[in-house]
Each structure stands twice: as C-alpha cells, then as structure tokens.
C-alpha cells in the first residue's frame, strides 16, 4: 500500500519529469535542421560499418551517438521530430535523474524544485530539440553523479560498478563531459580506494576514442578561436542562453554550499584551461552536462525558504526565459536550407546542373539539399566521389571544372554565407577560382534568389 509520504515522493519526481517531456517536445518539429544535425543525418543514414569508418577520419567522438540514431531512424524515419526523438527522451530522463539527485541531497521538496528548474531552462529545450549527443551527456553526467553519491554513502561494490559503467556511457555520449571527473574526485575523496579503480577502468576503456578524437581536433575544431576572459565571465549567458536565468541558477547553487558544486564548476574551468593551453575548444554547448547539476544545487539553495516561495521563484525564472523559449522554437541557425531546397524544386528544369559553394566547409549545403529534396536535384557534375565513398562528411570534386561542367547549359550556384565572418554570399565569391573563371567567361547570371543565409543563382551559357 502506498503511503502518503511515498506518494508525495513519487509526485515530486514524476510531475517535473512529465512537465519536462511536454515542454521540450512542444514544437520540436518546427525549427529546421541546422548544419550539425545535417551532419548527424548524413552519418546515421549509413550502415554501421560505414559509420565506424567515418569515425576513423572525422567525428570519432560522435560515432556512438550516430549508431543510436542509425537504429532510431530505421524505426522512425528521418523527419526532424524522428531525428530529435532520442535527445527528447534523454533530456526528459535527465529531469527525472536531476530530481532524484536533488531529493537525495535535500528531500522531496528539493526534488520537485530541481525537476521544475530543468523544465524551465531554455537551454534544456534547445538541446533536447537537437539531433546531437548533448542531451545524452547531460543524462549520463547527472546519473553518474547520483550513482557516485550513493556509492560514497553506502560503499557496496556493485554501486561502484554501476558508477564506472555510467562513466563509460558518459564518455561515449561526449568525451569532453569526462571533465566532470575532476569534481567527482573531490566528492569521492573519502573513498578513493574504490573511486580510482572505477573511474580509472572507465577512462582506460575510453582512451582509444579519446586519442582518436584528439588526433582529429585540427579538422573538427578548425573554425574555433581561443576563448577570452570575457567569454568565461559571460558563461551564465552562454551556458543558459539567458544571463539573468543563468546568473540566478549559479547564485542559488553557490548558496547551497554543497561540494557537488565542484562537479559543475571544475569542468567549466577545465575546458577553459584546455582551450588556452592545448587547443581552442571552449564551446558553451559542450558544457550542457553541468546544467542539470546546477539545477539540482539551485534547488538545494531554494529549499532554504518555504516551498511556496521557492515555487514562485521557479515560476519567475520560467517567465524570464519565455522569450528565449519562443526564439529557439523558431530557428536553430537562421540558415534557410529548406527554403533554398523549395526554390530548387520549383524552378530547376530537367538537365540543369548545380555547383555548391564552399563544399569543403561545415555549412554542408549539398547534404541539406539531399535531405530536403532527395535525388530530385540538378545534376552534380562536379562530383567525383561522394561523402560516403570518402568515409567523410564531404565529397570530392573535379580539380578542373571546365570539362566537368561542359555539358551544362543552365547552371545553379548555391552559396551559404561565410561561417567565419558572417559575410553575405554573392553567387560566385565562395566558389573556387576555376569555377569563378568559368562562370565569368562562359555563363551569365539570369536569376538570383535570396533566402536567410543562402544566395541561390541561375546562370545560362552564353
């Protein structure tokens, strides 16, 4: 028979979990896929053996996630909601685990507040609606912390085994999230004889993946510059997508006085140190995994006041975040891949050809057009090897465009704006010098379209 106290504890984690699921799922299909999600689609649609082969060249750290999406696509298809469903489920589960962690630290009231804070965070909705592995990193980081707290308290061997297993899953979700182990070391300082083997075996198991990812950092992160002290100072805004909300959560977490705060703070400082001393790597979304921990600690701080007053504070933070909640449900990047694909589908004629600008970059314009239009596209005469054939995210093109484009009488150019400078693309300024020379000498521009972030133009042969 369920007692009143037992029902109360149940509702304190069940209600925020359900609310988080509803919140993050709301309009999850509305924002179109952006470049990182298109990379997920490009990789996950391949056989598992080819996904593994891809990881030998690029995106090694994402291979486990790509395999998960590969199987979910096999069941659900590749629509935007289907691609994002694993992340939606993972983030909903994160709210549950966060509530359980907070309840372990401070009781049922803290569990309720922590779960509600997770539901209220704009950044939680943003990356729940992202077909990347960040939500899984948040889930396993929070679960590993909960398992560690239980292992430190009770010390049974199987709890340490469960903790080590979860650390492996955390590293498979996102290698950078292993920075949380710096904080875990402090939490387990009285149980180091058990923690060191558990964490050490997990890290050893992940070492090949970490080394491969480190070897790929030049290609993977070549678009990054080193962070500045200002970036670090603005981490509440960058991490929570709202400076006010983030500042409040950090202040409340600090008020808690719980040593678990180090599990959130040390990864931030650690990633900044790597960025400064090793290679540029300070991307705030890589730190999403500390957000649930900070919510649990903020709930701990809020529990010092009465529950009704604490619930009012959560509601105020939720209301402050509403404009950002609306914004993230409109778009993820501001690049109109879908609109460009619609223009091509509407205006291209049989026999037309197309040239994709900056095809070796991270905008992935050809991948986007294939996602929205399938094979109903102008001929890709520049293509000599597909991304799949290259075990890569990028295809290979003709070195000399003149003979390859010789059959074209109508030629489209699709040019995304510069990713590094934001400069608006013209129909030709991001093409190779050979492509520019050919278009200037043998073609004339007849039509130009502009959608957000993309210039699309049609050239006809003189």
C-alpha positions as CSV (number, residue, x, y, z in Angstrom):
1,X,0.0,0.0,0.0
2,X,1.4,3.4,-1.0
3,X,1.7,5.8,2.0
4,X,1.0,9.5,1.8
5,X,4.7,10.2,2.2
6,X,5.6,7.7,-0.5
7,X,3.0,9.3,-2.9
8,X,4.5,12.7,-2.2
9,X,8.0,11.5,-3.0
10,X,6.7,9.9,-6.2
11,X,4.9,13.0,-7.4
12,X,8.0,15.2,-6.6
13,X,10.0,13.5,-9.4
14,X,7.1,12.3,-11.6
15,X,5.4,15.7,-12.1
16,X,8.5,17.6,-13.2
17,X,9.6,14.7,-15.5
18,X,6.2,14.8,-17.3
19,X,6.3,18.6,-17.4
20,X,9.8,18.5,-18.9
21,X,8.7,15.9,-21.5
22,X,5.8,18.1,-22.6
23,X,7.9,21.3,-22.6
24,X,10.8,20.0,-24.6
25,X,8.5,18.3,-27.1
26,X,6.5,21.4,-27.8
27,X,7.1,22.5,-31.4
28,X,10.1,20.2,-31.6
29,X,9.5,19.8,-35.3
30,X,9.3,23.5,-36.2
31,X,12.9,24.6,-36.4
32,X,14.6,23.2,-39.5
33,X,17.7,21.1,-39.2
34,X,20.9,23.1,-38.9
35,X,24.3,22.1,-40.1
36,X,25.3,19.9,-37.1
37,X,22.0,18.0,-37.3
38,X,22.5,17.6,-41.0
39,X,25.9,16.0,-40.2
40,X,24.1,13.6,-37.9
41,X,21.6,12.7,-40.7
42,X,24.5,12.2,-43.2
43,X,26.3,9.9,-40.8
44,X,23.4,8.0,-39.3
45,X,21.9,7.0,-42.6
46,X,24.9,4.9,-43.4
47,X,25.4,1.2,-42.4
48,X,27.1,0.8,-39.0
49,X,30.3,-0.3,-40.6
50,X,30.5,2.9,-42.6
51,X,29.7,5.0,-39.5
52,X,32.7,3.3,-37.8
53,X,34.8,4.0,-40.9
54,X,33.7,7.7,-40.9
55,X,34.9,7.9,-37.3
56,X,38.4,7.0,-38.4
57,X,38.6,10.3,-40.3
58,X,36.2,12.7,-38.6
59,X,33.7,12.9,-35.7
60,X,35.1,9.9,-33.9
61,X,33.6,11.2,-30.6
62,X,30.1,11.2,-32.1
63,X,30.2,7.7,-33.6
64,X,28.3,6.1,-30.6
65,X,25.6,8.6,-30.9
66,X,25.4,8.2,-34.7
67,X,24.9,4.5,-34.2
68,X,22.0,5.2,-31.8
69,X,20.4,7.5,-34.3
70,X,21.0,5.0,-37.1
71,X,18.8,2.5,-35.4
72,X,16.2,5.0,-34.4
73,X,16.0,6.2,-38.0
74,X,15.4,2.6,-39.0
75,X,12.3,2.5,-36.8
76,X,11.0,6.1,-37.1
77,X,12.3,7.6,-40.3
78,X,14.4,10.7,-40.8
79,X,11.9,13.6,-40.2
80,X,13.1,16.3,-37.9
81,X,11.0,15.0,-35.0
82,X,12.2,11.5,-35.5
83,X,15.9,12.6,-35.6
84,X,15.4,14.6,-32.4
85,X,13.4,12.0,-30.5
86,X,16.4,10.3,-28.9
87,X,17.5,13.7,-27.5
88,X,14.0,14.5,-26.3
89,X,13.8,11.2,-24.4
90,X,17.3,11.6,-23.0
91,X,16.5,15.1,-21.7
92,X,13.2,14.1,-20.2
93,X,15.1,11.3,-18.4
94,X,17.6,13.9,-17.3
95,X,14.9,15.8,-15.5
96,X,14.0,12.6,-13.6
97,X,17.5,11.9,-12.6
98,X,18.1,15.5,-11.6
99,X,15.0,15.3,-9.3
100,X,16.3,12.1,-7.8
101,X,19.7,13.6,-7.2
102,X,18.2,16.7,-5.5
103,X,15.9,14.5,-3.5
104,X,18.9,12.5,-2.3
105,X,20.6,15.7,-1.2
106,X,17.8,17.6,0.4
107,X,14.5,15.7,0.3
108,X,11.3,15.7,-1.8
109,X,10.8,19.4,-1.9
110,X,14.2,19.9,-3.4
111,X,13.5,17.1,-5.9
112,X,10.4,18.9,-7.1
113,X,12.2,22.2,-7.4
114,X,15.1,20.7,-9.3
115,X,12.9,18.9,-11.8
116,X,10.9,22.1,-12.4
117,X,14.0,24.1,-12.9
118,X,15.2,21.7,-15.6
119,X,11.9,22.0,-17.3
120,X,12.1,25.8,-17.1
121,X,15.6,26.2,-18.6
122,X,15.5,27.4,-22.2
123,X,18.9,25.7,-22.9
124,X,17.3,22.4,-21.9
125,X,14.6,22.7,-24.6
126,X,17.2,23.9,-27.1
127,X,19.4,20.8,-26.9
128,X,16.5,18.4,-26.3
129,X,15.5,19.6,-29.8
130,X,18.9,18.9,-31.2
131,X,19.9,15.8,-33.1
132,X,23.3,15.6,-31.4
133,X,24.6,13.8,-28.3
134,X,24.5,16.7,-25.8
135,X,21.3,15.5,-24.1
136,X,22.8,12.1,-23.5
137,X,25.9,13.7,-22.0
138,X,23.6,15.6,-19.6
139,X,21.7,12.4,-18.7
140,X,24.8,10.3,-18.0
141,X,26.7,13.1,-16.2
142,X,23.7,13.5,-13.8
143,X,23.2,9.8,-13.4
144,X,26.9,9.2,-12.8
145,X,26.8,11.9,-10.1
146,X,23.8,10.3,-8.5
147,X,25.4,6.9,-8.5
148,X,28.6,8.3,-7.1
149,X,26.7,9.9,-4.2
150,X,25.0,6.6,-3.4
151,X,28.3,4.7,-3.7
152,X,30.1,7.1,-1.4
153,X,27.2,6.8,1.1
154,X,26.8,3.0,1.0
155,X,30.0,1.7,-0.5
156,X,28.7,-1.5,-1.9
157,X,30.8,-2.9,-4.8
158,X,28.0,-3.1,-7.3
159,X,27.3,0.6,-6.8
160,X,30.9,1.4,-7.9
161,X,30.5,-1.0,-10.8
162,X,27.3,0.9,-11.8
163,X,29.1,4.2,-11.5
164,X,32.0,3.1,-13.6
165,X,29.6,1.8,-16.3
166,X,27.8,5.1,-16.3
167,X,31.1,7.0,-16.7
168,X,31.8,4.8,-19.8
169,X,28.4,5.8,-21.2
170,X,29.1,9.4,-20.4
171,X,32.4,9.3,-22.4
172,X,30.6,7.6,-25.3
173,X,28.0,10.4,-25.3
174,X,30.5,13.2,-25.2
175,X,34.2,12.8,-24.4
176,X,34.5,16.3,-23.1
177,X,31.9,15.5,-20.4
178,X,34.5,13.4,-18.7
179,X,35.8,16.7,-17.2
180,X,33.2,16.1,-14.6
181,X,35.5,13.5,-13.1
182,X,37.6,16.4,-11.6
183,X,34.6,17.2,-9.4
184,X,33.8,13.6,-8.7
185,X,37.4,13.1,-7.4
186,X,36.6,15.7,-4.7
187,X,33.2,14.1,-3.8
188,X,34.9,10.7,-3.5
189,X,37.9,11.9,-1.6
190,X,37.0,9.6,1.4
191,X,36.5,6.6,-0.9
192,X,39.4,7.0,-3.3
193,X,40.4,3.3,-2.9
194,X,37.1,2.5,-4.6
195,X,36.7,5.5,-6.9
196,X,40.1,5.3,-8.6
197,X,39.6,1.8,-10.0
198,X,36.0,2.6,-11.0
199,X,36.9,5.8,-12.8
200,X,40.3,4.6,-14.0
201,X,38.9,1.5,-15.7
202,X,36.2,3.6,-17.4
203,X,38.8,6.1,-18.6
204,X,41.0,3.4,-19.8
205,X,38.2,1.8,-21.8
206,X,37.6,5.2,-23.4
207,X,41.2,6.0,-24.1
208,X,41.2,4.8,-27.8
209,X,38.2,7.0,-28.6
210,X,39.8,10.0,-26.8
211,X,43.1,9.6,-28.6
212,X,41.3,9.4,-32.0
213,X,39.2,12.4,-31.2
214,X,42.3,14.4,-30.1
215,X,44.0,13.5,-33.3
216,X,41.1,14.8,-35.3
217,X,40.8,18.1,-33.4
218,X,42.5,20.1,-36.2
219,X,39.8,19.2,-38.7
220,X,37.0,19.1,-36.2
221,X,37.6,22.4,-34.5
222,X,39.4,24.4,-37.1
223,X,36.7,27.1,-37.0
224,X,37.3,28.0,-33.4
225,X,39.4,30.8,-31.8
226,X,40.7,30.8,-28.3
227,X,38.2,32.0,-25.7
228,X,38.8,35.2,-23.8
229,X,38.3,36.1,-20.2
230,X,35.2,37.9,-21.2
231,X,33.8,34.6,-22.6
232,X,34.4,32.9,-19.3
233,X,32.8,35.9,-17.4
234,X,29.7,35.6,-19.6
235,X,29.3,31.9,-19.0
236,X,25.9,32.3,-17.3
237,X,24.5,33.8,-20.6
238,X,26.3,31.4,-22.9
239,X,25.6,28.3,-20.9
240,X,21.9,29.0,-20.1
241,X,21.0,31.2,-23.1
242,X,19.9,33.8,-20.6
243,X,22.2,35.8,-18.4
244,X,19.6,36.5,-15.8
245,X,18.4,32.9,-15.6
246,X,22.0,31.6,-15.6
247,X,23.2,34.1,-13.0
248,X,20.3,33.2,-10.7
249,X,20.9,29.5,-11.0
250,X,24.6,29.9,-10.3
251,X,23.9,32.2,-7.4
252,X,21.4,29.7,-5.9
253,X,23.8,26.8,-6.5
254,X,26.6,28.7,-4.7
255,X,24.2,29.4,-1.7
256,X,23.7,25.6,-1.4
257,X,27.2,25.2,-0.1
258,X,27.3,21.7,-1.4
259,X,30.6,20.2,-2.5
260,X,28.8,18.9,-5.6
261,X,29.2,22.4,-6.9
262,X,32.7,21.5,-7.9
263,X,31.4,18.9,-10.3
264,X,29.8,21.8,-12.3
265,X,32.5,24.5,-11.8
266,X,35.6,22.4,-12.4
267,X,34.5,21.2,-15.9
268,X,34.0,24.8,-16.9
269,X,37.4,25.9,-15.7
270,X,39.0,22.7,-17.1
271,X,37.6,23.3,-20.6
272,X,38.8,26.9,-20.5
273,X,42.3,25.7,-19.5
274,X,42.4,23.2,-22.3
275,X,41.2,26.0,-24.7
276,X,44.0,28.3,-23.5
277,X,46.9,25.8,-23.2
278,X,46.2,23.0,-25.7
279,X,43.7,23.8,-28.5
280,X,40.7,26.1,-28.9
281,X,37.8,24.1,-27.6
282,X,35.6,26.4,-25.4
283,X,32.2,25.9,-26.9
284,X,29.4,26.6,-24.3
285,X,27.1,23.8,-25.6
286,X,29.9,21.3,-24.8
287,X,29.2,22.1,-21.1
288,X,25.5,21.4,-21.2
289,X,26.1,18.4,-19.0
290,X,26.7,20.7,-15.9
291,X,23.3,22.4,-16.3
292,X,21.2,19.7,-14.6
293,X,23.7,19.5,-11.7
294,X,23.5,23.3,-11.2
295,X,19.7,23.0,-11.2
296,X,19.9,20.3,-8.5
297,X,22.1,22.6,-6.4
298,X,20.0,25.6,-7.1
299,X,17.0,23.7,-5.8
300,X,19.1,22.9,-2.7
301,X,19.6,26.6,-2.2
302,X,16.0,27.4,-2.8
303,X,14.9,24.8,-0.3
304,X,16.2,27.1,2.5
305,X,12.9,29.1,2.0
306,X,9.4,27.9,2.2
307,X,8.2,25.6,-0.7
308,X,5.5,28.1,-1.9
309,X,8.0,30.9,-2.0
310,X,10.6,28.7,-3.8
311,X,7.9,27.7,-6.4
312,X,7.2,31.4,-7.0
313,X,11.0,31.9,-7.7
314,X,11.0,29.0,-10.2
315,X,7.9,30.5,-11.9
316,X,9.7,33.8,-12.2
317,X,12.7,32.2,-13.8
318,X,10.5,30.4,-16.2
319,X,8.7,33.6,-17.2
320,X,12.0,35.4,-17.7
321,X,13.1,32.5,-20.1
322,X,9.9,32.6,-22.1
323,X,11.2,34.9,-24.9
324,X,14.2,32.6,-25.4
325,X,11.9,29.6,-25.3
326,X,9.9,31.1,-28.2
327,X,13.0,32.0,-30.1
328,X,14.6,28.6,-30.1
329,X,11.4,27.1,-31.4
330,X,11.5,29.4,-34.5
331,X,15.0,28.5,-35.7
332,X,18.3,26.9,-34.7
333,X,20.7,28.7,-37.1
334,X,19.0,31.2,-39.3
335,X,20.1,29.4,-42.5
336,X,17.2,28.7,-44.8
337,X,18.1,25.3,-46.2
338,X,14.5,24.3,-46.5
339,X,13.6,27.5,-48.4
340,X,16.5,27.0,-50.8
341,X,15.5,23.4,-51.5
342,X,12.0,24.6,-52.2
343,X,13.2,27.1,-54.7
344,X,15.3,24.5,-56.5
345,X,12.4,22.1,-56.6
346,X,10.2,24.8,-58.0
347,X,12.4,26.4,-60.6
348,X,15.0,23.9,-61.7
349,X,14.5,22.2,-65.0
350,X,15.5,18.7,-66.2
351,X,19.1,18.8,-67.3
352,X,20.1,21.6,-65.1
353,X,23.4,21.4,-63.1
354,X,24.4,22.8,-59.8
355,X,27.6,24.0,-58.1
356,X,27.8,24.1,-54.3
357,X,29.9,26.8,-52.8
358,X,32.4,26.1,-50.0
359,X,31.6,22.5,-50.2
360,X,34.6,21.5,-48.1
361,X,33.3,23.6,-45.2
362,X,30.9,23.0,-42.3
363,X,27.8,24.5,-43.9
364,X,27.1,21.2,-45.8
365,X,24.9,22.8,-48.5
366,X,24.8,19.6,-50.6
367,X,23.8,17.5,-47.7
368,X,21.0,19.9,-46.8
369,X,19.6,19.8,-50.4
370,X,19.7,16.0,-50.4
371,X,17.9,15.9,-47.1
372,X,15.0,18.0,-48.3
373,X,14.9,17.1,-52.0
374,X,16.3,13.6,-52.1
375,X,17.7,12.9,-55.6
376,X,15.3,15.5,-57.2
377,X,18.1,18.0,-57.7
378,X,20.1,19.5,-60.6
379,X,22.9,17.3,-61.8
380,X,26.0,17.4,-59.6
381,X,28.5,17.5,-62.4
382,X,31.4,18.5,-60.2
383,X,31.1,15.4,-58.0
384,X,33.8,12.7,-58.4
385,X,33.3,10.8,-55.1
386,X,30.5,11.0,-52.6
387,X,31.0,11.7,-48.9
388,X,30.0,8.1,-48.2
389,X,32.7,6.8,-50.6
390,X,35.2,9.1,-48.9
391,X,34.2,7.8,-45.4
392,X,33.8,11.5,-44.7
393,X,31.2,14.3,-44.4
394,X,32.5,15.8,-47.6
395,X,32.6,14.7,-51.2
396,X,35.4,15.1,-53.7
397,X,35.0,17.4,-56.7
398,X,36.7,17.8,-60.1
399,X,40.0,19.6,-59.9
400,X,39.3,21.2,-63.3
401,X,35.7,22.5,-63.6
402,X,35.8,23.2,-67.3
403,X,35.5,19.7,-68.7
404,X,33.2,18.6,-65.8
405,X,30.7,21.4,-66.4
406,X,31.0,21.3,-70.2
407,X,27.5,19.5,-70.5
408,X,25.8,22.3,-68.6
409,X,23.7,24.9,-70.3
410,X,21.8,26.0,-67.2
411,X,23.9,26.1,-64.0
412,X,22.8,26.9,-60.5
413,X,25.1,28.1,-57.7
414,X,24.1,27.6,-54.1
415,X,26.2,29.7,-51.7
416,X,25.8,29.9,-47.9
417,X,27.0,33.0,-46.1
418,X,30.5,32.8,-44.6
419,X,30.5,30.8,-41.4
420,X,33.6,32.5,-40.0
421,X,32.8,36.2,-40.8
422,X,29.0,36.1,-41.5
423,X,29.6,37.9,-44.8
424,X,26.7,37.7,-47.2
425,X,27.5,35.4,-50.1
426,X,27.3,36.5,-53.7
427,X,26.5,33.9,-56.3
428,X,30.2,33.3,-57.0
429,X,32.5,34.8,-54.3
430,X,32.8,31.5,-52.4
431,X,33.4,29.3,-55.5
432,X,36.9,28.1,-56.4
433,X,38.9,30.3,-58.7
434,X,38.5,27.9,-61.5
435,X,34.7,27.9,-61.1
436,X,34.6,31.6,-60.9
437,X,36.7,31.9,-64.1
438,X,34.4,29.5,-66.0
439,X,31.2,31.3,-64.9
440,X,32.7,34.7,-65.8
441,X,33.8,33.6,-69.3
442,X,31.2,31.2,-70.4
443,X,28.0,32.0,-68.4
444,X,25.8,34.9,-67.5
445,X,23.6,35.3,-64.4
446,X,19.9,35.3,-65.3
447,X,18.2,34.8,-61.9
448,X,19.1,35.4,-58.3
449,X,17.2,34.4,-55.1
450,X,17.9,35.2,-51.5
451,X,16.8,33.2,-48.5
452,X,18.1,33.6,-45.0
453,X,21.8,32.8,-45.0
454,X,21.9,31.5,-48.6
455,X,22.3,33.0,-52.1
456,X,20.9,30.9,-54.9
457,X,21.5,31.9,-58.5
458,X,20.9,30.6,-62.0
459,X,23.5,31.1,-64.8
460,X,22.9,30.2,-68.5
461,X,25.6,29.5,-71.0
462,X,26.4,32.3,-73.5
